[in-house]
Amino acid sequence: MQNNPIQIVPLNPVIGAELHGVDLSKPLGDRTLAAIKQALLDHQVIFFRDQDLDPDSHIRLAEAFGELEAPHPILPQVESHPQISILENDENRPPEINVWHTDVTWKDKPPLGSVLFSTDIPASGGDTIWASMTAVYEALSPSMQKRLEGLRAVHSIASFAHSSNYDASQNMEKMAEILKLYPPQSHPLIRTHPETGKKGLFVNSGFTTHIEDLPRDESDALLRFLYDKVKTPEFQVRFKWTKGAVAIWDNRCTQHYPVADYYPQFRRMHRITIKGDVPR
């Protein structure tokens, strides 16, 4: 039996790996898919270069990891494939998402992960940084880990109301409907990964509003402390995009930061999110 042709190149000891020797536009065999899924669990975010994904193959790739999320209520979509969100910026739509965040934690079941495909890349800039929430948690002192156990935080989609880039965000009646459809959700601060069993931090500055059962000043101070830990370079990997690159990340144990240093150049990405489970 031949060895699996996929080459896995870790980008650092903590998070991130590039995978070579696979064409994601074609259906994946069982052994190849198993190797990719294991690499995702091992490295939390994995990257592929020089891929040629049309919407159908992008959907097929994402479906290999699980059932897909419904179309995003705010982000624009590929008309023929509404489960593909369009992330694009140019001189008329400056980047506004340059904050550390975990995708769609405002749902009761945040996504398992995302599959992001680069269609148009600026000549320079536009990198994305991922951080390991497992590494952040493990770097906390035992007393702080104990302090956080059992605490829960509220996550809300309301932060989109401040965006000027999306039609729904600028329509207060539409935003009210979205908030009614997706009310704020409570999740544990420390989440146990359902597959690896490892604990990780599960709050983010993009969607977390406050910690429950704490005075607001204590909640704000504790969240600031945790958010600062996410910024530690030793917990991160930075990916320089090229046209046709693909990133797949585990949304249950990472945060990411799209670096908005390319304005007013054009940047367009296609993203699909995969359904997850209730954080435990």
C-alpha positions in Angstrom: 0.0 0.0 0.0 1.4 3.4 -1.0 1.8 6.2 1.5 -0.6 9.1 1.4 0.8 11.6 -1.1 -0.1 14.6 1.1 2.8 16.5 2.5 2.1 18.3 5.8 4.5 21.1 6.6 3.9 22.7 10.1 4.4 26.5 10.0 5.3 26.6 13.7 5.0 24.2 16.7 1.8 25.8 18.0 -0.6 26.4 15.1 -0.8 26.2 11.3 0.4 23.9 8.5 0.6 23.9 4.8 -0.6 20.8 2.9 0.8 19.9 -0.5 0.0 17.2 -3.0 -3.8 17.4 -3.1 -6.2 18.9 -5.7 -9.2 20.3 -3.7 -11.3 20.8 -6.8 -11.7 17.0 -7.2 -13.7 14.7 -4.9 -11.5 13.6 -2.0 -10.8 9.9 -1.4 -11.4 8.5 2.1 -7.7 8.3 3.0 -7.0 11.8 1.7 -10.0 13.3 3.6 -9.0 11.4 6.8 -5.5 12.8 6.5 -6.8 16.4 6.0 -9.2 16.1 8.9 -6.4 14.8 11.2 -4.1 17.7 10.1 -6.9 20.1 11.0 -7.2 18.7 14.5 -3.4 18.6 14.9 -2.7 22.1 13.6 -6.1 24.0 14.0 -5.7 25.8 10.7 -4.4 24.3 7.4 -3.5 26.0 4.1 -3.4 24.9 0.5 -1.9 26.8 -2.4 -2.7 27.0 -6.1 -6.2 25.6 -6.0 -8.9 26.2 -8.6 -12.3 26.1 -6.9 -15.5 27.0 -8.6 -18.6 27.4 -6.4 -19.6 23.7 -6.9 -16.2 22.3 -5.9 -16.0 24.8 -3.0 -19.4 23.6 -1.7 -18.3 19.9 -2.2 -15.1 20.5 -0.2 -16.9 22.1 2.7 -19.5 19.4 2.8 -16.8 16.8 3.3 -16.5 18.3 6.9 -20.2 18.4 7.7 -23.5 20.0 7.1 -23.2 23.6 5.9 -24.5 26.7 7.7 -27.5 28.6 6.3 -26.6 31.7 4.3 -25.2 34.5 6.5 -27.9 37.0 7.4 -25.7 40.1 6.7 -22.8 39.2 4.4 -23.4 39.3 0.6 -23.5 35.9 -1.1 -22.7 34.3 -4.4 -26.1 34.5 -6.1 -26.1 30.9 -7.5 -24.7 29.5 -4.2 -26.0 31.5 -1.3 -24.1 29.5 1.3 -20.9 31.1 0.0 -20.4 34.5 1.6 -18.4 37.2 -0.2 -15.8 39.1 1.7 -14.6 41.9 -0.4 -13.1 45.4 0.1 -11.9 48.2 -2.1 -11.7 52.0 -2.2 -15.5 52.2 -1.7 -15.6 49.6 1.1 -12.7 50.0 3.5 -11.9 46.9 5.6 -13.8 46.9 8.8 -13.3 43.4 10.2 -9.7 43.9 11.4 -10.5 42.7 14.9 -9.7 39.4 16.6 -12.8 37.2 16.3 -14.2 33.7 16.1 -16.8 33.3 13.4 -20.6 33.4 14.2 -20.3 32.8 18.0 -23.6 34.7 18.2 -25.4 31.4 17.3 -26.4 28.8 19.8 -24.3 26.3 17.8 -21.3 28.2 16.4 -19.6 26.8 13.3 -17.3 23.8 13.4 -15.1 25.6 11.0 -14.8 27.6 7.8 -13.3 27.1 4.3 -12.0 30.3 2.8 -10.9 30.6 -0.8 -9.0 33.6 -2.2 -10.2 34.8 -5.6 -8.6 38.3 -5.8 -5.6 39.3 -3.8 -3.9 42.7 -3.5 -0.4 43.1 -4.8 0.8 43.4 -1.2 -0.8 43.2 2.3 -4.0 41.5 3.2 -2.6 38.7 5.3 -4.7 36.8 7.9 -3.4 35.8 11.4 -4.8 32.9 13.3 -4.3 32.4 17.1 -4.6 29.1 19.0 -7.1 29.4 21.9 -5.8 26.1 23.2 -2.3 27.7 23.6 -3.8 30.8 25.2 -5.7 28.7 27.8 -2.6 26.6 28.5 -0.5 29.6 29.1 -2.8 30.9 31.8 -1.8 30.3 35.4 -3.6 27.5 37.2 -5.3 30.0 39.4 -6.6 32.0 36.4 -7.8 28.7 34.7 -9.7 27.9 37.9 -11.1 31.4 38.0 -12.5 31.1 34.5 -14.1 27.6 34.9 -17.8 27.8 35.1 -18.1 31.4 33.9 -20.2 32.1 30.8 -20.2 35.1 28.4 -22.8 36.6 26.1 -22.2 36.8 22.3 -24.2 39.0 20.0 -24.5 39.8 16.2 -25.2 43.4 17.2 -21.7 44.4 16.4 -22.6 44.3 12.7 -24.9 47.2 13.3 -21.9 49.5 13.3 -20.7 48.5 9.9 -21.1 50.8 6.9 -20.2 48.1 4.3 -23.4 46.0 4.4 -26.9 47.0 3.3 -28.5 45.0 6.1 -26.3 46.7 8.8 -27.5 50.2 7.7 -31.1 49.3 7.7 -32.3 49.5 11.4 -35.5 47.6 10.7 -33.6 44.8 9.0 -31.1 44.7 11.9 -34.0 44.5 14.4 -35.4 41.5 12.5 -31.9 39.8 12.4 -31.5 40.4 16.2 -34.9 38.9 16.8 -34.0 35.9 14.6 -30.5 35.6 16.3 -30.8 36.7 19.9 -27.7 36.9 22.1 -26.3 33.6 23.2 -24.5 32.5 26.3 -21.4 30.3 26.0 -18.8 29.0 28.5 -15.6 31.0 28.7 -13.6 27.8 28.6 -14.7 25.3 25.9 -13.7 21.7 25.7 -13.0 20.6 22.1 -15.5 17.8 21.3 -12.9 15.8 19.3 -9.5 16.5 20.9 -10.8 17.0 24.5 -8.5 20.0 24.9 -9.6 23.1 26.7 -9.5 26.5 25.0 -10.6 30.1 25.5 -13.9 30.9 23.9 -14.5 34.6 24.0 -13.6 37.1 21.3 -13.6 40.9 20.9 -15.7 40.7 17.8 -18.9 39.3 19.3 -18.5 38.8 23.1 -20.4 41.6 25.0 -19.9 40.7 28.6 -19.4 37.9 31.2 -22.5 36.9 33.0 -23.0 37.4 36.7 -20.1 39.8 37.0 -20.3 43.6 37.5 -19.7 45.3 34.2 -16.3 46.8 35.3 -15.0 43.4 36.4 -16.3 41.8 33.2 -14.7 44.4 31.0 -11.3 44.1 32.9 -11.3 40.3 32.7 -12.1 40.4 29.0 -9.4 43.0 28.2 -6.9 40.7 30.0 -8.0 37.7 27.9 -8.1 39.6 24.6 -4.5 40.9 25.2 -3.4 37.3 25.6 -4.7 36.5 22.1 -2.4 39.1 20.7 0.7 37.1 21.8 2.8 36.3 18.7 3.9 32.9 20.1 0.3 31.7 19.9 -0.1 32.8 16.3 0.5 31.9 12.6 0.4 34.5 9.8 -0.6 33.5 6.3 0.3 35.5 3.2 -2.4 34.9 0.7 -1.8 34.1 -2.9 -4.5 33.8 -5.6 -6.1 30.3 -5.4 -5.1 29.7 -1.8 -7.4 27.9 0.6 -7.6 28.1 4.4 -9.6 25.7 6.5 -9.7 26.4 10.2 -11.2 24.9 13.3 -13.6 27.5 14.7 -13.9 25.8 18.0 -10.3 26.5 19.1 -9.0 29.5 17.1 -9.5 33.2 16.5 -8.4 35.1 13.4 -7.5 38.6 12.4 -7.7 39.9 8.8 -5.0 42.5 8.5 -6.5 45.6 6.8 -3.3 47.1 5.4 -4.1 46.9 1.7 -6.7 49.7 1.3 -7.5 50.9 -1.3 -6.5 47.8 -3.2 -9.2 45.2 -4.0 -9.5 41.9 -2.1 -12.1 39.3 -2.5 -12.6 36.0 -0.7 -15.3 33.3 -0.7 -16.2 31.7 2.6 -18.3 28.8 3.6 -19.0 27.9 7.3 -19.8 24.4 8.5 -22.3 23.7 11.2 -21.0 23.0 14.7 -22.4 22.0 18.1 -23.3 23.6 21.4 -20.1 24.7 23.2 -19.5 22.6 26.3 
